[in-house]
């Protein structure tokens, strides 16, 4: 799955909190996730530069113009020595030459200046990443679930400028064009499902209106599946507070139910009209309210009642056969007897049952067991299991 988002602000600062929410939801639906986000890409690049330390910064100096270096502060109050770029290229290409008499003093001076600037940059970059919420993406990246794609038009100059507090980019139009072309190409190729944030979805709707993208194309249909698959997960009551590590554990332990869930999502998505109005999210909300939430309540009630039947059997010291028989009666006729009727059956009727009644009870038990297996096979059981596990983790 590919998630595409548009730069957003939170409290006046660039933020990827919306990106994080989409990644979290997608992690419980897709095997692999690619995030195409100008902000996340910039922050990822900043993190890479910071991780490279002073030696990595020396290499990056060759890609920076004088204005960018001044913003970084790597040159200090005085400029680097004359000819430093040529000497740095020689030193990096041949470590042996770095110790030559004419180069060694220059390299030592540069290392001293860059070391301080590198430490300052790392501190600022880490602050930027945390403030934007990008640190929550790290567990997914480390687990091999998430990759962040860099836009070619977002370079080191932009990263340094952002660290220096500047939000202006000379090639912003180029980035916007690259971002829009990427969306169109991904939709046309339909190689992966696309999941959008709201601004990106508006852009998709505009492309459909202008005839740039076919509304009935495979790419749009797969975008509908992604919206349903991740959107239903995001609506689980226990999901908003879920931590990345919990979600990664769940996707591993509930692998089989997740695969069945995808089949159900495909069926739901077939009901979705092209690019629904007013939004994918509104359509998913309607689906949740009218079909999914009632089904989850039904699953919960069925499992609760089966558990209650077993508990009543244990409390009355019935043997296993009697317990299964009672549960079978409960599942078959609970709508007529209710819980009080079940208690009466468990307490008295089993002792006086006739052979035909016992036969009917066995059939009921078999129906009960088959029904339980069918419930577990239902595509939406996955959502029930995820929510129950997350609630259990909260104590």
C-alpha positions as CSV (number, residue, x, y, z in Angstrom):
1,X,0.0,0.0,0.0
2,X,1.1,3.5,-0.8
3,X,0.0,6.4,1.5
4,X,0.2,9.8,-0.2
5,X,-0.2,12.9,2.0
6,X,-0.1,16.7,1.6
7,X,1.9,19.0,3.9
8,X,-0.1,20.0,6.9
9,X,0.3,22.3,9.9
10,X,-0.4,21.6,13.6
11,X,-0.2,24.5,16.0
12,X,1.5,26.5,13.3
13,X,4.2,23.9,12.7
14,X,4.7,21.2,10.0
15,X,3.3,17.9,11.2
16,X,3.1,14.3,10.2
17,X,0.6,13.3,12.9
18,X,-2.0,12.7,10.2
19,X,0.6,10.5,8.3
20,X,1.2,8.5,11.5
21,X,-2.6,7.9,11.9
22,X,-2.8,6.5,8.4
23,X,0.3,4.4,8.8
24,X,-1.0,2.9,12.0
25,X,-4.3,2.0,10.4
26,X,-2.6,0.6,7.3
27,X,-0.2,-1.5,9.4
28,X,-3.2,-3.7,10.3
29,X,-4.3,-4.1,6.7
30,X,-1.3,-4.0,4.3
31,X,1.8,-6.2,4.2
32,X,4.1,-3.3,3.3
33,X,3.6,0.4,3.4
34,X,5.2,3.2,1.3
35,X,4.7,6.7,2.6
36,X,5.0,9.5,0.1
37,X,4.9,12.7,2.1
38,X,7.0,15.8,1.4
39,X,7.2,16.6,5.2
40,X,8.0,13.0,6.3
41,X,10.6,12.8,3.5
42,X,12.3,16.0,4.6
43,X,12.3,14.9,8.3
44,X,13.7,11.5,7.3
45,X,16.5,13.2,5.4
46,X,17.2,15.3,8.4
47,X,17.4,12.3,10.6
48,X,19.8,10.6,8.1
49,X,22.1,13.7,8.1
50,X,22.1,13.8,11.9
51,X,22.9,10.1,12.1
52,X,25.9,10.6,9.8
53,X,27.7,12.7,12.4
54,X,30.6,15.1,11.5
55,X,32.1,12.8,8.9
56,X,28.8,12.5,7.1
57,X,28.5,16.3,7.3
58,X,31.8,16.8,5.6
59,X,30.6,14.8,2.6
60,X,27.4,16.8,2.5
61,X,29.3,20.1,2.4
62,X,30.2,19.4,-1.2
63,X,26.5,19.3,-2.1
64,X,25.8,22.7,-0.4
65,X,26.1,26.1,-1.8
66,X,27.5,29.0,0.3
67,X,24.1,30.2,1.5
68,X,23.2,26.7,2.8
69,X,26.6,26.4,4.6
70,X,26.1,29.8,6.2
71,X,22.7,28.7,7.5
72,X,24.2,25.6,8.9
73,X,26.9,27.6,10.5
74,X,29.6,25.1,9.5
75,X,31.9,27.8,8.4
76,X,31.8,29.6,11.8
77,X,32.4,33.3,12.0
78,X,35.2,33.0,9.5
79,X,35.1,31.3,6.1
80,X,36.6,28.0,5.3
81,X,40.1,28.3,3.9
82,X,40.5,29.1,0.2
83,X,40.2,26.1,-2.0
84,X,38.6,24.0,0.7
85,X,36.2,22.2,-1.7
86,X,39.0,20.9,-3.9
87,X,41.0,19.7,-0.9
88,X,37.9,18.1,0.7
89,X,37.2,16.2,-2.5
90,X,40.8,14.9,-2.6
91,X,40.7,14.0,1.1
92,X,37.5,12.1,0.8
93,X,38.6,10.3,-2.4
94,X,41.9,9.2,-0.9
95,X,42.3,9.0,2.9
96,X,46.1,8.7,2.4
97,X,46.3,12.2,0.7
98,X,44.3,13.6,3.7
99,X,47.4,13.4,5.7
100,X,49.5,15.3,3.2
101,X,51.2,18.4,4.5
102,X,49.2,20.9,2.4
103,X,45.8,19.3,3.2
104,X,46.0,17.9,6.7
105,X,45.8,21.4,8.5
106,X,42.8,22.4,6.4
107,X,41.0,19.1,7.1
108,X,41.7,19.4,10.8
109,X,40.3,23.0,10.8
110,X,37.2,21.9,8.9
111,X,36.6,18.9,11.2
112,X,36.7,21.1,14.3
113,X,34.2,23.6,12.8
114,X,31.9,20.9,11.4
115,X,31.9,18.9,14.6
116,X,30.2,21.7,16.5
117,X,27.8,22.4,13.7
118,X,27.0,18.7,13.3
119,X,26.1,18.4,16.9
120,X,23.9,21.5,16.8
121,X,22.2,20.2,13.6
122,X,21.5,16.8,15.2
123,X,19.9,18.4,18.3
124,X,17.7,20.6,16.1
125,X,16.8,17.7,13.8
126,X,15.8,15.5,16.7
127,X,13.6,18.3,18.0
128,X,12.0,18.8,14.6
129,X,11.3,15.0,14.3
130,X,9.7,14.8,17.7
131,X,7.6,17.9,17.4
132,X,6.2,16.8,14.1
133,X,5.4,13.3,15.5
134,X,7.7,11.6,13.0
135,X,9.4,9.6,15.8
136,X,6.3,7.4,15.9
137,X,7.1,6.2,12.4
138,X,10.4,4.7,13.5
139,X,9.1,1.4,14.9
140,X,7.4,0.6,11.6
141,X,10.5,1.5,9.7
142,X,12.7,-0.7,11.9
143,X,10.3,-3.6,11.6
144,X,10.6,-3.4,7.8
145,X,6.9,-2.5,7.4
146,X,7.3,1.1,6.3
147,X,9.5,2.9,3.8
148,X,9.5,6.7,3.3
149,X,10.0,7.7,-0.3
150,X,12.0,10.9,-0.9
151,X,10.9,13.4,-3.5
152,X,13.8,14.1,-5.9
153,X,13.1,17.9,-5.6
154,X,13.5,17.9,-1.8
155,X,17.3,18.1,-1.3
156,X,19.8,18.8,1.5
157,X,19.4,22.5,1.0
158,X,15.7,22.3,2.0
159,X,16.6,20.1,5.0
160,X,19.1,22.6,6.3
161,X,16.8,25.5,5.6
162,X,14.1,23.8,7.6
163,X,16.5,23.2,10.5
164,X,17.5,26.9,10.3
165,X,13.8,27.8,10.7
166,X,13.1,28.8,7.1
167,X,9.9,27.4,5.5
168,X,10.6,29.0,2.1
169,X,11.7,26.8,-0.8
170,X,12.8,28.2,-4.1
171,X,11.6,25.1,-6.0
172,X,8.3,24.6,-4.2
173,X,6.5,24.6,-7.6
174,X,8.8,21.8,-8.7
175,X,7.9,19.7,-5.7
176,X,4.2,20.3,-6.1
177,X,4.5,19.2,-9.8
178,X,6.5,16.1,-8.8
179,X,4.0,15.2,-6.1
180,X,1.0,15.5,-8.4
181,X,2.7,13.5,-11.2
182,X,3.5,10.8,-8.7
183,X,-0.2,10.5,-7.7
184,X,-1.3,10.3,-11.3
185,X,1.3,7.7,-12.2
186,X,0.5,5.5,-9.2
187,X,-3.2,5.5,-9.9
188,X,-2.6,4.7,-13.6
189,X,-0.3,1.8,-12.8
190,X,-2.5,0.4,-10.0
191,X,0.5,-1.6,-8.8
192,X,-0.4,-0.9,-5.2
193,X,-3.4,0.3,-3.3
194,X,-3.3,4.1,-2.6
195,X,-4.5,5.6,0.7
196,X,-4.9,9.4,0.8
197,X,-5.3,12.1,3.3
198,X,-8.2,14.6,2.8
199,X,-6.2,17.2,0.8
200,X,-4.8,14.5,-1.5
201,X,-8.2,13.0,-2.0
202,X,-9.5,16.4,-3.1
203,X,-6.7,16.5,-5.6
204,X,-7.7,13.1,-6.9
205,X,-11.3,14.3,-7.3
206,X,-10.1,17.3,-9.3
207,X,-8.1,15.0,-11.6
208,X,-11.2,12.8,-12.2
209,X,-13.3,15.9,-12.9
210,X,-10.8,17.1,-15.4
211,X,-10.6,13.7,-17.1
212,X,-7.0,13.1,-16.1
213,X,-7.9,10.0,-14.3
214,X,-10.6,7.4,-15.1
215,X,-13.1,7.2,-12.2
216,X,-13.8,3.5,-13.0
217,X,-10.1,2.6,-13.4
218,X,-8.4,-0.1,-11.4
219,X,-6.3,2.4,-9.5
220,X,-9.4,4.3,-8.2
221,X,-11.1,1.0,-7.2
222,X,-8.0,-0.1,-5.3
223,X,-7.9,3.3,-3.6
224,X,-11.5,2.5,-2.4
225,X,-10.3,-0.8,-1.0
226,X,-7.5,0.9,0.9
227,X,-9.9,3.5,2.3
228,X,-12.2,0.8,3.5
229,X,-9.6,-1.5,4.9
230,X,-7.7,1.1,6.9
231,X,-10.8,3.2,7.6
232,X,-12.6,0.4,9.4
233,X,-9.6,-0.4,11.5
234,X,-9.3,3.3,12.5
235,X,-12.9,3.3,13.8
236,X,-12.3,0.6,16.4
237,X,-12.9,2.1,19.8
238,X,-9.6,0.9,21.2
239,X,-7.5,1.9,18.1
240,X,-6.8,5.7,18.7
241,X,-4.6,5.0,21.7
242,X,-2.8,2.0,20.3
243,X,1.0,2.2,20.3
244,X,3.1,1.2,17.3
245,X,4.6,-1.8,19.1
246,X,1.1,-3.1,19.9
247,X,0.0,-2.9,16.3
248,X,3.1,-4.6,15.1
249,X,2.5,-7.5,17.5
250,X,-1.1,-7.8,16.4
251,X,-0.4,-7.9,12.7
252,X,2.0,-10.8,13.4
253,X,-0.3,-12.8,15.7
254,X,-3.5,-12.3,13.7
255,X,-2.1,-13.0,10.2
256,X,-4.8,-15.5,9.1
257,X,-7.8,-13.4,10.2
258,X,-6.2,-10.4,8.5
259,X,-6.1,-12.2,5.2
260,X,-9.8,-13.1,5.6
261,X,-10.5,-9.5,6.4
262,X,-9.1,-8.4,3.1
263,X,-11.6,-10.6,1.3
264,X,-14.4,-8.9,3.1
265,X,-12.9,-5.4,2.4
266,X,-12.9,-6.2,-1.3
267,X,-16.6,-7.1,-1.2
268,X,-17.4,-3.9,0.7
269,X,-15.4,-1.8,-1.7
270,X,-17.3,-3.1,-4.7
271,X,-20.3,-1.2,-3.3
272,X,-18.4,2.1,-3.4
273,X,-19.0,4.4,-6.3
274,X,-15.7,5.5,-8.0
275,X,-14.7,8.5,-6.0
276,X,-17.5,8.9,-3.6
277,X,-18.9,12.2,-2.5
278,X,-18.4,14.0,-0.3
279,X,-15.4,11.7,0.6
280,X,-14.0,8.2,1.0
281,X,-14.2,8.8,4.7
282,X,-17.9,9.6,4.7
283,X,-18.6,6.5,2.7
284,X,-16.6,4.4,5.1
285,X,-18.4,6.0,8.1
286,X,-21.7,5.0,6.5
287,X,-20.5,1.5,6.0
288,X,-19.3,1.3,9.6
289,X,-22.5,2.5,11.0
290,X,-24.9,0.5,8.9
291,X,-23.1,-2.8,8.5
292,X,-19.8,-3.3,10.3
293,X,-20.6,-2.0,13.8
294,X,-23.8,-4.0,14.0
295,X,-21.9,-7.1,12.8
296,X,-19.2,-6.6,15.4
297,X,-21.9,-6.3,18.1
298,X,-23.4,-9.5,16.9
299,X,-20.1,-11.3,17.0
300,X,-19.5,-10.0,20.5
301,X,-22.9,-11.1,21.7
302,X,-22.6,-14.5,20.2
303,X,-19.2,-15.1,21.9
304,X,-20.4,-13.6,25.2
305,X,-23.5,-15.9,25.2
306,X,-21.4,-19.0,24.4
307,X,-19.1,-18.1,27.2
308,X,-22.0,-17.6,29.6
309,X,-23.5,-21.0,28.7
310,X,-20.2,-22.7,29.5
311,X,-19.9,-20.8,32.8
312,X,-23.4,-21.8,33.9
313,X,-22.5,-25.4,33.1
314,X,-19.3,-25.2,35.2
315,X,-21.1,-23.6,38.1
316,X,-23.5,-26.4,38.2
317,X,-20.8,-29.0,38.0
318,X,-22.1,-30.5,34.8
319,X,-19.8,-32.7,32.8
320,X,-18.5,-31.6,29.4
321,X,-21.2,-33.4,27.4
322,X,-23.9,-31.7,29.4
323,X,-22.3,-28.3,29.0
324,X,-22.0,-28.7,25.2
325,X,-25.6,-29.9,25.0
326,X,-26.8,-26.9,27.1
327,X,-24.8,-24.5,24.9
328,X,-26.4,-26.1,21.9
329,X,-29.9,-25.6,23.3
330,X,-28.9,-22.0,24.1
331,X,-27.7,-21.2,20.6
332,X,-30.7,-22.9,19.0
333,X,-33.5,-21.5,21.1
334,X,-32.1,-18.7,23.2
335,X,-34.3,-16.2,21.4
336,X,-37.3,-18.1,22.9
337,X,-35.9,-19.2,26.3
338,X,-33.6,-16.3,27.2
339,X,-31.0,-16.7,29.9
340,X,-33.5,-17.7,32.6
341,X,-34.8,-20.4,30.3
342,X,-31.3,-21.6,29.7
343,X,-30.7,-21.9,33.5
344,X,-33.8,-23.9,33.9
345,X,-32.7,-26.3,31.1
346,X,-29.3,-26.7,32.6
347,X,-30.7,-27.2,36.1
348,X,-33.5,-29.5,35.4
349,X,-34.4,-30.5,31.9
350,X,-31.1,-32.3,31.2
351,X,-32.0,-34.8,33.9
352,X,-35.4,-35.6,32.5
353,X,-34.8,-35.3,28.8
354,X,-36.1,-38.1,26.6
355,X,-34.0,-39.8,24.0
356,X,-35.5,-37.7,21.1
357,X,-34.8,-34.6,23.2
358,X,-31.2,-35.7,23.8
359,X,-30.8,-36.3,20.0
360,X,-32.1,-32.8,19.3
361,X,-29.7,-31.5,21.9
362,X,-26.7,-33.2,20.2
363,X,-27.8,-31.7,16.9
364,X,-28.0,-28.3,18.7
365,X,-24.5,-28.8,20.0
366,X,-23.2,-29.6,16.6
367,X,-24.9,-26.5,15.2
368,X,-23.4,-24.5,18.0
369,X,-19.8,-25.7,17.2
370,X,-20.3,-25.2,13.5
371,X,-21.6,-21.7,14.2
372,X,-18.7,-20.9,16.3
373,X,-16.2,-21.9,13.6
374,X,-18.3,-19.9,11.0
375,X,-18.1,-16.9,13.3
376,X,-14.3,-17.1,13.4
377,X,-14.1,-17.4,9.7
378,X,-16.1,-14.3,9.1
379,X,-14.0,-11.6,7.6
380,X,-15.0,-9.1,10.3
381,X,-13.9,-11.3,13.2
382,X,-10.5,-9.8,12.6
383,X,-11.7,-6.4,13.6
384,X,-13.3,-7.9,16.7
385,X,-10.1,-9.6,17.7
386,X,-8.0,-6.5,17.2
387,X,-10.3,-4.4,19.3
388,X,-10.5,-7.0,22.1
389,X,-6.7,-7.4,22.2
390,X,-6.1,-3.7,22.4
391,X,-8.7,-3.3,25.1
392,X,-7.1,-6.2,27.0
393,X,-3.7,-4.5,26.7
394,X,-5.2,-1.5,28.5
395,X,-6.2,-3.7,31.4
